[in-house]
C-alpha cells in the first residue's frame, strides 16, 4: 500500500509520486506518515522531509509550509524545497558556519529573529545532505 505525495512550492511542483513512508518536521516535532494515516492538517517547520520509495530514502530541506493528508493523499505546500542531491555540500557547510556566527553576533530582536531563521534554513540544508540515505533515530 502506498501514499500519493505531492510537494509544491510557489514556482514549481517539487515532487509527485507514490511513496511508502514519510517523515517530516512539523511545528510540534517530527511525525511519520504511513498509508491509511488519519486525516491531518499541520504546519511545517523549517526542517527536512524523508521519503521512502521502493526501499530507498530521499531527503529534502523544506523551508516551512503546510501539509494535509486524507485518503492516502498527502499535499505539502512549502515556501521552498531543495532536494538533498541538489545541495552542494561545501556551500551548505559554509552557509551553516556563517549563519551560526551571525546568530551568535546578532544584536537586537530583529537581527536575532533574522539570524535564527537563516540558521534554521542552513541547518535544514546540511541535515538533508547528511541524512540522505536513512531516517534519523531521534
C-alpha positions in Angstrom: 0.0 0.0 0.0 1.2 3.5 -0.8 0.5 7.2 -0.3 0.3 9.7 -3.1 2.7 12.5 -2.2 2.8 15.9 -3.9 5.2 18.6 -2.7 4.6 22.1 -4.2 6.5 25.4 -3.9 5.1 28.7 -5.2 7.0 28.3 -8.5 7.1 24.6 -9.1 6.0 21.1 -8.3 8.9 19.6 -6.4 7.7 16.0 -6.0 4.8 14.0 -7.2 4.9 10.2 -6.7 3.5 7.2 -4.8 5.6 6.6 -1.6 5.6 4.0 1.2 6.5 6.3 4.2 7.1 9.9 5.0 8.9 11.6 8.0 8.6 15.3 8.3 9.2 18.2 10.6 6.1 19.9 12.0 5.9 22.9 14.4 5.3 20.3 17.2 8.1 17.9 16.2 8.8 15.2 13.7 6.0 12.8 12.6 5.8 9.7 10.5 3.1 9.1 7.9 2.2 5.6 6.7 -0.6 4.5 4.4 -4.1 4.8 5.9 -3.0 7.7 8.3 -5.8 9.6 10.0 -6.7 12.9 8.3 -4.3 15.6 9.3 -3.6 19.3 8.6 -0.4 20.6 10.2 2.0 23.5 9.9 5.6 22.6 8.9 8.7 23.9 10.5 11.9 24.6 8.6 13.5 21.2 8.5 13.7 18.1 6.5 11.3 15.6 4.9 12.4 12.0 4.4 10.5 9.9 1.8 10.7 6.2 1.4 10.1 5.0 -2.1 10.8 1.3 -3.0 13.1 0.8 0.0 15.2 3.9 -0.9 15.1 7.0 1.2 15.2 10.5 -0.4 15.6 13.7 1.7 14.7 17.3 1.1 15.1 20.5 3.0 11.7 22.3 3.4 11.5 25.9 4.3 8.2 25.8 6.2 4.7 25.4 5.0 1.7 23.2 5.5 0.8 19.5 5.0 -2.5 17.9 4.6 -3.3 14.2 4.5 -6.6 12.5 3.7 -7.5 9.2 2.0 -3.8 8.3 1.3 -3.3 11.6 -0.5 -0.7 14.0 1.0 -0.2 17.5 -0.2 2.7 19.6 1.1 2.7 23.3 0.3 6.1 24.9 1.1 7.8 28.2 0.8 10.8 26.5 -0.8 12.2 22.9 -1.1 15.6 21.6 -2.1 16.4 18.0 -2.8 19.4 16.7 -1.0 21.0 15.5 -4.2 20.8 19.1 -5.5 22.6 20.7 -2.5 26.3 21.4 -2.8 27.8 20.1 0.5 30.7 22.6 0.6 28.4 25.6 0.1 25.9 24.2 2.6 28.6 23.9 5.2 29.9 27.4 4.6 26.4 28.8 4.8 25.8 27.0 8.0 29.0 28.3 9.6 28.2 31.9 8.5 24.7 31.6 9.8 25.9 30.2 13.2 28.4 33.1 13.5 25.7 35.6 12.6 23.4 34.1 15.2 25.9 34.5 18.0 26.7 38.1 17.0 23.1 39.2 16.4 22.1 42.3 18.4 18.6 43.3 19.0 15.3 41.5 18.4 15.0 41.9 14.6 18.6 40.8 14.0 18.2 37.8 16.3 15.0 36.7 14.5 16.5 37.0 11.1 19.7 35.3 12.1 17.7 32.5 13.7 15.7 31.9 10.5 18.9 31.9 8.4 20.5 29.4 10.9 17.4 27.1 10.7 17.4 27.2 6.9 21.2 26.4 6.7 20.9 23.7 9.3 18.0 22.0 7.4 20.0 22.0 4.2 23.0 20.5 6.0 20.8 17.9 7.7 19.2 17.0 4.4 22.6 16.0 2.8 23.9 14.3 6.0 20.8 12.0 6.3 20.0 11.3 2.7 20.2 7.5 2.9 18.5 6.6 6.2 15.9 8.0 8.6 17.0 9.8 11.7 16.7 7.9 15.0 15.6 10.8 17.3 
